[in-house]
Amino acid sequence: MTPAINSAKRAGIVYHIHEYSHDAAADSYGLEAAEKLGVAAAQVFKTLVVKLDGQQLAVGMVPVDKQLGLKQIAKAAGAKKAAMAVPAEVERATGYVLGGVSPLGQKKRLPGFLDASAESFATLYVSAGRRGLEIELSPKDLLVLSQAQLAPIAV
């Protein structure tokens, strides 16, 4: 069990775990997950960590076939600018390795933003805390568990 799965379990929400054989040579972990799980890339969300105004870390969740808009997440967070966080800082703050960062069960609770496109799905897939492991849950439950806000952050 990962901290992400434990978080969902403790909350008593409906969720499903999906495991697949991860290929370390895959160009995109998120697109690999969508392909191996047989779901639309727009329904699989990657978790990215940014640094707002050079200080505060925040989490952005966007479909794996899109990119995180740095201007968009900065605006949603009420910051002037956002930049991708340094990998070591991401791993230290979240407790997860890159490619397996989950929006759930992180070491430090970071402000989170879920792309507004999530509303169009009954369920979403996000990392369950390691490469090759996804958790499927409703967008509403993801927002509640991650304490995230819905915002148009994908480009």
Residue frames relative to the residue before (quaternion, step in Angstrom):
aa qw qx qy qz dx dy dz
M 1.0000 0.0000 0.0000 0.0000 0.00 0.00 0.00
T 0.2762 -0.7409 0.5901 0.1633 3.52 -1.04 0.82
P 0.6564 -0.4870 0.3684 0.4430 3.62 -1.20 0.25
A 0.6114 0.5563 -0.3528 0.4384 3.63 1.07 -0.66
I 0.6761 0.4745 -0.2884 0.4843 3.58 0.89 -0.93
N 0.6380 0.5254 -0.3254 0.4594 3.58 0.97 -0.82
S 0.6224 0.5474 -0.3276 0.4535 3.57 1.05 -0.79
A 0.6743 0.4823 -0.2836 0.4820 3.58 0.93 -0.92
K 0.6403 0.5345 -0.3160 0.4522 3.55 0.99 -0.86
R 0.6655 0.5081 -0.2949 0.4603 3.60 0.89 -0.98
A 0.6764 0.5046 -0.2911 0.4506 3.58 1.03 -0.80
G 0.3799 -0.7620 0.4546 0.2615 3.57 1.22 -0.33
I 0.4065 0.7149 -0.4744 0.3142 3.58 1.16 0.54
V 0.5257 -0.5780 0.5044 0.3677 3.55 -1.32 0.19
Y 0.1729 0.7705 -0.5956 0.1472 3.57 -0.79 1.05
H 0.1867 -0.7542 0.6174 0.1226 3.54 -1.30 0.36
I 0.2893 -0.7414 0.5833 0.1625 3.55 -1.03 0.84
H 0.0787 -0.7798 0.6208 0.0174 3.56 -0.99 0.91
E 0.0787 -0.7988 0.5963 0.0140 3.55 -0.74 1.09
Y 0.0099 0.7817 -0.6233 0.0170 3.55 -1.09 0.72
S 0.5641 -0.5924 0.4534 0.3541 3.53 -1.26 0.38
H 0.2636 -0.7963 0.5307 0.1215 3.55 -0.39 1.28
D 0.2439 -0.7449 0.6073 0.1296 3.56 -1.02 0.90
A 0.3962 -0.7520 0.4800 0.2171 3.59 -0.45 1.23
A 0.6683 0.4991 -0.2998 0.4630 3.61 1.20 -0.44
A 0.4070 0.7267 -0.4713 0.2901 3.61 1.25 -0.01
D 0.5023 -0.6661 0.4696 0.2888 3.58 -1.00 0.89
S 0.7959 0.0735 0.0026 0.6010 3.56 1.01 -0.86
Y 0.3997 -0.7286 0.5021 0.2394 3.58 -0.58 1.14
G 0.6640 0.5236 -0.3064 0.4370 3.58 0.98 -0.80
L 0.6740 0.4673 -0.2957 0.4898 3.58 0.91 -0.89
E 0.5945 0.5492 -0.3569 0.4665 3.57 1.11 -0.65
A 0.6463 0.5215 -0.3197 0.4562 3.60 0.93 -0.88
A 0.6575 0.5099 -0.3145 0.4570 3.59 0.87 -0.93
E 0.6762 0.5009 -0.2918 0.4546 3.57 0.88 -0.95
K 0.7213 0.4500 -0.2599 0.4580 3.58 0.79 -0.99
L 0.6901 0.4414 -0.2829 0.4989 3.59 1.15 -0.52
G 0.4067 -0.7436 0.4487 0.2834 3.58 1.29 -0.21
V 0.5481 0.5842 -0.4155 0.4309 3.58 1.04 0.76
A 0.6365 -0.5309 0.3950 0.3961 3.56 -1.24 0.42
A 0.5508 -0.6262 0.4454 0.3257 3.56 -1.02 0.86
A 0.6187 0.5671 -0.3394 0.4247 3.60 1.10 -0.65
Q 0.6805 0.4849 -0.2744 0.4760 3.60 1.25 -0.43
V 0.6465 0.4575 -0.3095 0.5262 3.59 1.30 -0.19
F 0.1482 -0.8241 0.5456 0.0346 3.57 -0.62 1.15
K 0.2739 -0.7404 0.5913 0.1649 3.54 -1.00 0.90
T 0.3354 -0.7302 0.5685 0.1763 3.52 -1.21 0.64
L 0.0152 -0.8087 0.5858 -0.0509 3.55 -0.57 1.20
V 0.2470 -0.7722 0.5707 0.1303 3.55 -1.04 0.79
V 0.1035 -0.7922 0.6013 0.0160 3.54 -0.90 1.04
K 0.3307 -0.6835 0.6041 0.2419 3.51 -1.36 0.27
L 0.2508 -0.7864 0.5543 0.1068 3.55 -0.71 1.15
D 0.8507 -0.0446 -0.0180 0.5234 3.55 -0.83 1.05
G 0.6620 -0.5544 0.2910 0.4119 3.57 1.08 0.78
Q 0.7154 0.4516 -0.2488 0.4715 3.60 1.24 0.12
Q 0.8210 0.2670 -0.1028 0.4940 3.57 0.34 -1.30
L 0.3292 -0.7153 0.5795 0.2104 3.59 -0.97 0.87
A 0.0023 -0.7718 0.6359 -0.0056 3.55 -1.21 0.64
V 0.3749 -0.7230 0.5452 0.1988 3.54 -1.26 0.52
G 0.0983 -0.7651 0.6342 0.0534 3.55 -1.04 0.87
M 0.1212 -0.7804 0.6110 0.0554 3.58 -0.92 0.93
V 0.0830 0.8011 -0.5799 0.1229 3.55 -0.57 1.23
P 0.6260 -0.5256 0.3983 0.4162 3.61 -1.18 0.45
V 0.5674 -0.6448 0.4006 0.3191 3.57 -1.02 0.82
D 0.6714 0.4723 -0.3109 0.4790 3.60 1.19 -0.34
K 0.6576 0.4452 -0.3019 0.5274 3.59 1.31 0.22
Q 0.3856 -0.6757 0.5608 0.2833 3.53 -1.35 -0.02
L 0.5016 -0.6112 0.5111 0.3370 3.52 -1.24 0.45
G 0.3096 -0.7399 0.5689 0.1816 3.57 -0.79 1.03
L 0.3628 -0.7605 0.4944 0.2135 3.57 -0.46 1.18
K 0.6391 0.5051 -0.3283 0.4781 3.59 1.02 -0.74
Q 0.6599 0.5304 -0.3024 0.4380 3.56 1.00 -0.86
I 0.6925 0.4484 -0.2988 0.4797 3.60 0.88 -0.84
A 0.5954 0.5476 -0.3701 0.4568 3.61 1.07 -0.64
K 0.6573 0.5071 -0.3075 0.4650 3.58 0.92 -0.93
A 0.6615 0.5160 -0.3057 0.4503 3.60 0.90 -0.94
A 0.7208 0.4367 -0.2340 0.4847 3.56 1.09 -0.77
G 0.4657 -0.6872 0.4388 0.3441 3.57 1.28 -0.12
A 0.4996 0.6339 -0.4278 0.4069 3.56 1.19 0.61
K 0.5686 -0.5928 0.4467 0.3545 3.55 -1.29 0.30
K 0.8071 -0.0705 0.0643 0.5827 3.58 0.99 -0.83
A 0.1860 -0.7518 0.6230 0.1097 3.50 -1.34 0.41
A 0.0488 -0.7624 0.6448 0.0244 3.55 -1.18 0.68
M 0.5833 -0.5645 0.4321 0.3929 3.56 -1.13 0.53
A 0.4513 -0.6887 0.5022 0.2641 3.56 -0.98 0.88
V 0.5717 -0.5783 0.4645 0.3508 3.54 -1.24 0.57
P 0.5998 -0.6152 0.3708 0.3524 3.64 -0.89 0.92
A 0.6623 0.5040 -0.3244 0.4495 3.62 0.84 -0.87
E 0.6478 0.5137 -0.3107 0.4689 3.57 1.05 -0.77
V 0.6135 0.5446 -0.3334 0.4646 3.58 1.08 -0.78
E 0.6977 0.4779 -0.2769 0.4562 3.56 0.80 -1.03
R 0.6465 0.5199 -0.3160 0.4603 3.60 1.01 -0.81
A 0.7142 0.4645 -0.2608 0.4541 3.60 0.88 -0.92
T 0.7664 0.3860 -0.2021 0.4720 3.58 0.94 -0.88
G 0.3830 -0.7159 0.4970 0.3064 3.56 1.07 -0.71
Y 0.6555 0.4790 -0.3027 0.4992 3.57 1.31 0.12
V 0.4553 -0.6469 0.5275 0.3096 3.58 -1.26 0.44
L 0.6170 -0.5425 0.4082 0.3979 3.58 -1.16 0.57
G 0.7317 0.3437 -0.2963 0.5086 3.54 -0.97 0.89
G 0.7706 0.2369 -0.1450 0.5737 3.56 1.29 -0.24
V 0.3539 0.7400 -0.4990 0.2796 3.57 1.23 0.41
S 0.1574 -0.7851 0.5961 0.0584 3.54 -0.76 1.10
P 0.4701 -0.6538 0.5010 0.3170 3.59 -1.12 0.55
L 0.6793 0.4648 -0.2663 0.5015 3.57 1.31 -0.20
G 0.8522 0.2140 -0.1347 0.4581 3.55 -1.17 0.62
Q 0.2974 0.7702 -0.5136 0.2335 3.57 1.09 0.63
K 0.6357 -0.5378 0.3967 0.3864 3.57 -1.21 0.56
K 0.7724 0.1455 -0.0644 0.6149 3.57 0.89 -1.01
R 0.4000 -0.6903 0.5391 0.2699 3.57 -0.92 0.82
L 0.1025 -0.8022 0.5881 0.0124 3.54 -0.56 1.24
P 0.5660 -0.5583 0.4528 0.4036 3.61 -1.08 0.54
G 0.1230 -0.8255 0.5499 0.0313 3.58 -0.88 0.91
F 0.1180 -0.7700 0.6258 0.0403 3.51 -1.25 0.66
L 0.1600 -0.7806 0.6023 0.0470 3.55 -0.77 1.13
D 0.4927 -0.6720 0.4584 0.3091 3.56 -0.80 1.00
A 0.5861 -0.6345 0.3996 0.3070 3.54 -1.01 0.96
S 0.5578 0.6160 -0.3963 0.3903 3.63 1.14 -0.46
A 0.5092 0.6674 -0.4069 0.3602 3.60 1.23 -0.39
E 0.5944 0.6119 -0.3519 0.3852 3.58 1.12 -0.69
S 0.6555 0.5430 -0.3198 0.4163 3.59 1.14 -0.51
F 0.6905 0.4440 -0.2759 0.4999 3.61 1.26 -0.01
A 0.4933 -0.6316 0.5106 0.3114 3.55 -1.18 0.66
T 0.7883 0.0241 -0.0067 0.6148 3.56 1.11 -0.75
L 0.2249 -0.7401 0.6214 0.1247 3.53 -1.31 0.53
Y 0.2942 -0.7080 0.6064 0.2108 3.52 -1.33 0.29
V 0.0455 0.7631 -0.6432 0.0430 3.58 -0.93 0.94
S 0.6581 -0.5008 0.3693 0.4240 3.55 -1.22 0.37
A 0.3138 -0.7450 0.5622 0.1743 3.53 -1.04 0.84
G 0.7523 -0.4323 0.2062 0.4524 3.57 1.21 0.37
R 0.7829 0.0939 -0.1352 0.5999 3.56 1.24 0.17
R 0.6315 -0.5327 0.4020 0.3947 3.53 -1.24 0.49
G 0.7891 0.2843 -0.2264 0.4952 3.56 -0.91 0.95
L 0.7142 0.3708 -0.2395 0.5432 3.58 1.27 0.18
E 0.0162 -0.8035 0.5934 -0.0451 3.57 -0.65 1.16
I 0.2227 -0.7344 0.6224 0.1536 3.53 -1.23 0.58
E 0.2182 -0.7637 0.5997 0.0974 3.55 -0.93 1.01
L 0.1782 0.7709 -0.5907 0.1580 3.55 -0.81 1.06
S 0.6188 -0.5448 0.3968 0.4035 3.57 -1.23 0.26
P 0.6040 -0.5568 0.4150 0.3910 3.60 -1.14 0.54
K 0.6227 0.5535 -0.3361 0.4392 3.58 1.03 -0.79
D 0.6790 0.4742 -0.2921 0.4783 3.59 0.91 -0.91
L 0.6145 0.5393 -0.3460 0.4603 3.60 1.05 -0.72
L 0.6536 0.5129 -0.3107 0.4617 3.59 0.95 -0.87
V 0.6773 0.4889 -0.2938 0.4647 3.57 0.91 -0.90
L 0.7049 0.4781 -0.2752 0.4459 3.60 0.79 -1.02
S 0.7450 0.3796 -0.2237 0.5008 3.58 0.96 -0.79
Q 0.3184 -0.7629 0.4846 0.2859 3.56 1.35 -0.21
A 0.3445 0.7551 -0.4759 0.2910 3.55 1.06 0.86
Q 0.3682 -0.6845 0.5807 0.2422 3.51 -1.38 0.23
L 0.4407 -0.6587 0.5410 0.2815 3.54 -1.19 0.62
A 0.1749 0.7775 -0.5843 0.1532 3.60 -0.84 0.97
P 0.4839 -0.6503 0.4923 0.3172 3.61 -1.14 0.58
I 0.1270 0.8436 -0.5046 0.1322 3.59 0.12 1.30
A 0.6046 0.5613 -0.3639 0.4323 3.64 1.23 -0.12
V 0.0994 -0.7711 0.6255 0.0648 3.55 -1.18 0.66
